[in-house]
Amino acid sequence: MLQQKIWVGCCGFPVSRKKYYQHFKIVELQNTFYNLPSSEWARKFKEELPEEFIVSIKAWQVITHPSSSPTWKKMKDKPSGEIKNYGWLKPTKENIDAWNKIVDLAKIIGAKFIVLQTPGSMPYNEESVRWVYQFFKEIISLTPREIVIGWEPRGQWLTANAIHDLEKILNEYNVVHIVDLFKHEPVTRNLLYTRLHGIGKGEVNYRYKYTDDDLNRLANIIMKLGLSRNYVLFNNVYMFNDALRFKEMLSQHGFTVF
C-alpha cells in the first residue's frame, strides 16, 4: 500500500517564527510576493531554519500580476524596465529577469518550491497560451532541478475550455498544478500542492474558519488522489489553528504527517 506523506503549514507566519517552527515543518513565504527581499535577509532567514524544514516561495508579483493589479500599490521598490512588460507570465526580458532574482533567493534559502499565482484577470486565448508555453520553456532552463515550480491559475484558465491547454503545458514542463482542493482538482499527478483560501462563492474567503467536517472532507480528497507527497498550505485568517487541527486529525487517522 502506498504511504502518503503529508506536510501541513501556512502561507506566511501567522505567529512568531519561533513558535511556528515548534509546530510545523513547512511554510510558504508571502513577503517574497509583495517586495523582493534582499540577499542579506535571505541568508539570515536560512540560518534560523530548523533542520529538515521546507520553504516554499511565492514568486514576486511582477511576474504574475500586471501593474494594474491593486497589489502593486503595496510594492515599495518598483521594478526597472518597461512596466507594461510585467505580469501574466509573459516571456519578456522583464519577467525573466524577475524570475532569476526569485531563483537566486530560493538558492540562498534552500527553498523546495516556487509558487506562481496568477490573477483571475489573466486572459486565456491563443496568444496567452503561446506566451505561457514560452515562459515556462525559458524558466525551466534557468531553475535548478531540485526546485519544484508550481502554478496556481485563476479565472479563465480554470474553465473547461482551458483545461486541455493547461494540462499540456504543466505536464510538458513538469510544473505542478496548484489548486484549492475544496474548489478544483489538480490536472497533474506528480505531487499535491494545495493552497486553502476559505470556502465560499469566490476564489477566496479568507475569514472562513474550517469546520471538522471540512477537514475530514479534505483528508478524504487527499486519500482518494493517492499521491505519495502532499503539501497542504492554509491561507486564511484562522490558518494557524486550522492547520494544527488538520495535523492532529491526520495523525489520528494514521497518516504520516509533518
N, C-alpha and C positions, 0 to 999 in steps of 0.2 A: 504494500500500500504506500502511495506517495506521501511523504512527510511534508506538510505545509508549514513553512516558517512565515511568521507574521511580525513585522516591525510596526509599532504604533507610536505616533508622535503628533506634533503640532506644526502648523505653519507659523513660524515665528516663536518668540519666547513670551508666553502669557504670564510667567512668573520669573523670578530671578534665575539667571542661568545656573547658578549653584544648585538651587532647588530643582530646577528642571532636570539636570544631569542625574539627580538621585532617583528619578522615576522613569526616564526614557532613554532610548539608545539611538534615536534619530530625530532630526529637526530639519525643516525646510526654511532656510533663511529668506526673510522678506525685505530686509534693508538693501539687499543687492538689486531689488527691483526698482525702488524709488530713486536711489542715488548710488552711484558706483563707489564702493568703499575703497580706501587706499590699500596698497600692498602692505603697508605697516600694520593697518588694522587686521588684515587677513592673517599676518604672521602671529600677531598677539592672540588672535582668536584660536588659531591652530594649537598654540602652546597650552591653552587651558582645557582642550578637549580631553575627555576620558578615553581610555583605551577602547577600541572597537566601536567607537561612536560614529554613526553615519551622518554625514552632512549632505543635504540637497540644497542647491542654489536656485532661487527663482531668477531667471535671466533679466537683465536690465531692460526696463520698459521701452527704451528707444528702439529695440529690435522688434518688439511685438506690437506696440501701440503707436499710432501716428501722433504728430504734435498737437492735433485737435483733441486728443484724449484729456479728460479732466485730471488724470493722474500726473500729466506733465507739469501741472501747476505746483506740484509738491517737490519738483526737482530743483535742487539748489544750483547745480552747475549744468547748464545746457551743453549738449554735445557740439562738436565742431562739424564743419561741412555743411552741405545743403540740408536744411531741416526737413524739406519735403521728401527727401530720400529715405527717411527713417520709418520704421514700423512695418507691420503686416508681413514680416518675413520676406521682404523684398531682397533680392540678391544684389543689393547696391554696395558700393565701397563703404558707405557709412555704416550699414548694418553689419557687414562682415568685420569691419574694424571694431565695432562694439562687441561683437561675438568674441573676437580674440581677447579683448580685455576681460570678459567674463571667464573665459577659459584660463587665462593667466591667474585669476583669483582662485578658480577651482583647483588649479595645480598647487598653489601655495597652501590652501586649506586641506587639500586631500579629499575634495568632495567626490561623492559617488555619482550624483545626479546633477544635471542642469535642466531646469523646467522652463519651457516656453509656454506661456499662457496668452493666447491671442484673444482680443475682444470680439464681442458679437458684431461689431461694425465691420470686421474684415470680410470683404466680399468673396463669394465663391463664383467663379466664372472661368472661362478658358485661359484668360490672361493670368489670373491669380494661381491657377493650377500650375502653369508654366513657371511662374516665378518661385513658387514654393518648392517645386522639384529642383530648380537651380540652386536655391538657397541651401537645401539640405545636402545637395551634391557637393557644394563648396565647403560647408562647415564640417562635414564628416572627415575630410582630409586634414582639417585644422585641429581636430579634437582627439586627445589620447583615447585609445581603445577602451581603457578601463573606466572612462566616464560615460555613463548612460545618458542619452538625450531623450527627453520626454516632451510631448506636445499636448497641451490641453486646448483644443479649439472650441469655439463657441459660435452661436448664431448659425449662419447658413452652412457652415462646414459640418454641422451635425444633422443636417436634413437627409432624407432618404436619397435625394439626387446626388449628394456629395460623398456618401459613404464609400462607394466603389473607388473613387479617386483617393480619398483619404487612406483607405486600407492599402492601396497600391503604393502610395508614397511612403507610408510608415514602414511597410514590410521591405520595400526596396532598400531603404537606408537604415533599417534596424532601429527605428525610432519607436519608443513606447507610446502608446495611446493612453494619455492620462484622462480619466473621467471622474465624475462624481457618481459612484455606484448606485446611488439612490435614483439617479436620473437616466444614466446611459450605461450601455455595456461596451467594454473596450473591443476594438476590432483586432488588436494584436494580442498574442498569447505567449510572448517570451517571459514576461513577468507582469505583476499587477502593481500599478501605482495609482492610488485613488486619493483625490482631494475632496473633502467633505465640507460643503458650504452651507449646510442647513437645508431643511425640507420646506418647500413652498412652491408658489406658482412660477417664480422667476428662476434665473440661473443661480442666484444666491439669496440666502435668507439668514444673514449672519447672527441674528438674535435668537435663532431657533436652538432649543435645548433638546438633544436626542433622548428619546424615551428608552426604557429597557426593551420594549418591543422592537423599536428601530434597530437597536444594537444587535438583537437576536437575528433580525432580518438581514443585517449586514453580514454577520457571521455565516449565515446560510448561503448568501450570494457568493461569498469568497470560497466557501467549501464546494459549491457546485461548479465554480470556474475551475477549481482543481489545479491551480498553479503552485509551483514549489516555493516561489519567492513572492511575498506580498507586502507592500508598503502602504500603510493607511495613515494619512495625514489629516487631522481635523483642522478646520479653518472657520470656526465660529466663535462667538463671544464666550461660550462655555467650554471651549476646546480642552482646557487642562483637565477639568473634571470628567468630561465626556470621554476623553482618551484614556484616563485612568480606569474608568468604569468598563470601557471596552476591553482593556488589557486583562482586567480581573475576570470578566466574563469568558474571554477566550481561554484563559488558564483553567477555569472550572470545566470547560468543555474539552480539555485535553490537547489544545493546540500548543505548538512550540512558539512562544511569544517573547519578543524582545522589546 
